[in-house]
Amino acid sequence: MKLKLFIVTFVALLSAQVIYAQEGMPIYADYLSDNYYLIHPSMAGAANCAKIRVTARQQWFGHEDAPKLLTLSVNSKLGESQSAIGGIVYADKNGYHSQKGGYLTYAHHLMFSRSATDLNMLSFGLSAGFIQYQLDESEFLNDIPVLDPNIDGIVQSDTNFNLDFGFSYHYLDFYAHATVKNLLNNSGVNNDLQITSNLRRFLLSAGYVYNKFGSSWAFEPSVLYQYKSGTKESIIDINAKAYKSMDFGQFWAGLSYRQSLDGAEYLTDSGGVNSQKLNQITPIVGVNYNQFMFAYTYTYQTNDVVFTNGGFHQLSLGYNFNCAPKRYECHCPAVN
């Protein structure tokens, strides 16, 4: 029965890789590393500084062909205007599946406040990009005839075009975002499967920064909700961050809890059927030193049936430039 359980678990993991590897850029906790633009195009140029962010993530550390992700993003306002541009390139590898992509973003920010003393801003953003999917089947056959006509023993590749659209609203220390990712149907390398054609994902996030007058501490609870249209899955992130202002900049730390609202069934040792939901806990620490940013996150998976619980490491580096002469008078780290 243990062998049967292992086989079922392995198949479930493999199936998850096939689907997950074609979702476009994966969404982890990297947006909490001062990088909301990575998931919300309307955040391009929303800050008072132009930003460059680089992230590197490695899952199941020490295992061959484990998932890994690299991203590079940059965004900035266009001079003194309320328009902004941005760009994202990324490379994602997950077993035999891999993808590379690039996006260009245009955003526009409507200021309802008359000065920086009372931030009141509505933003819109549109990203257009290409994603190249690859499925390496070269090791599937190993000189053994396989009757499945879908396996050719080659590296399959396909490139698709897609769009992301969203808006953001900032009012003093409150913010909210709404984004639709992968607006267009996307065939990927499994274009015969409807589940990989509709990769539309809806994102809703909101948060508030609390700060006592004169205190060097600030606290930011936030939430992110995801809905995947093709698979009818829902995921929610509940986050909490604390900021400490220092002479050189800012030190911050936080904790993110991710919960899937839909369960996946699996066989137990006794032959029964059980269900479990994705549960992840991600601590994060970071520091802003003058114009530089550094952050580290570690994710721990708390499910009973997993490939491995830990080994999810991520590093983020950033640099701010072309900063406005006057900051917004709010404790709003995403835009200040």
C-alpha positions, 0 to 999 in steps of 0.5 A: 500500500505504501508503494501505491501511495507513493505512485499516486503522490508522484503522479499528482506531483507530476500532473501539478508540474505539467499544469503549473509550468504553463501558468505564466510567471509563478506567483510566490511571496516575492511581491512582498519584497517591495515588488508589487509591480511584479504582479500588478502592472498598474504599480509601474511608476507608482513609487516616487523612485524608479526601481530595479528588482532581481529575484532568484528562487530555488525550490526543493534545494539539493534535488535535481531538476527542482523548480527554479525561477529568475526574474528581473523587473524595472519600472519608472515614471516618464519624466514629470508626467503621470505616465510610466513604463516598465519591463519584466523578463523571467525564466522558470524551470520545473522538471522537464517543463521550462518557460521564458517570458518578457513583458512591457508595461504602460501605466498611468496615474491619476492624482486627486490630491493637490500635493504630496501631503495627502496621497490620493492616486488611482492607477491603471496598467497594461502589460503585453508580453510573450511566453515561450514554453518548452517540454523536453521529451528527449529522455522520455523514450530512452530507446524504448518504444512508446505507443502514446502518439503524444510523445515524440521524444523531442523538445517541444516548444511554443510561443504565445502572446498575452496581456495583463491589465489592472488598477491600483488605488492609494489613499494615504496609508491604504492601498488596493489592487485588482489585476487580470493576468493572461487575458487571452487564451494560451495554448502552450505546448499542450494545446489539446487540453482546455486546462492549459488554454485558459490561464486567466488569473484574477488577483485582488490585494489590499493592505494598510500601514499603521504608524503611531505619530513620532514612532519609528515603527510601522505595521502593515497587514495585507491580503492577496486573493487569487482565482484561477479561471481554468481550474476553478482554484482559489488561493489566499495569502494573509501577510503581516510586515513590520518596519523599523526606520533607521539612520541608513534606511529601513529594516523590515520583517514579515510573515506570509501564510498561504492557504488554498481554498480547494483540496486535492484528494489522495490515497491513504495507507489504509486504502481510503481517500483523503483530501488536503489543501495547500498550506505554506508559511513564509517568513521574510526579512529585508533591509533598505540601505540608502538606495539599495534593497535586499530581502530573503524569504524561506517557505515551509510547506505544512501539508502531510503529503509533500515531496519535501516540506522545506527547501524553498529559498528566495533572494531579492535585490533592488536598487532605487534611482531617479527619486522625486525631490519630495516623498509622499507624507505617508507610511506607504512603503510601496510608493515611498 
